[in-house]
Amino acid sequence: MKTDISKYLTQEVMTASPAKLVSMLYDKVVLSLKEAIAAIGSGDIEGRWRANARAMEIIAHMWSTLDVQKGGEIAQNLESLFSFMLTRLPEMDIRNDPEPAREVIGLIEPLRDAWRELARRDGGGRPAGAEPGRPAAANSAAGPAPSTSFSA
């Protein structure tokens, strides 16, 4: 059963458009931060730390793949936002306080929703001529490929 789920998830990622991949990353950040909040409520310090670390790792990855040259003002704004998030989230672990996670969720959800809409509106956000079975980063430098650059 677990291998079936793993195969499905791998297939979903390998066939997703760049916009869908970005929205999936944002989904995972939100899910991880909600897990951290729940862990605080149940007194699970290790669970809080793991969930928060996962969220911060994803945010750091997205930040590291920003292409400020191509992305212009939007990429610069995202850079500032990611920097703020990565400064704020460790406070959740230091103080065992869910408020930093709630703040970051409030910042992430509109971004996630925008990427979801882009993926839906553009037929998945896949560049013209892109092959559905290829990883998003291999399809086109023009698209917002999460493993190479964000140029929203």
Secondary structure, DSSP 8 states (H G I E B T S, - for coil): -HHHHHHHHHHHHHH--HHHHHHHHHHHHHHHHHHHHHHHHHT-HHHHHHHHHHHHHHHHHHHHTB-HHHHHHHHHHHHHHHHHHHHHTHHHHHHT-SHHHHHHHHHHHHHHHHHHHHHHHTTSS--TT--TTS-HHHH-TTS--TTT-B--
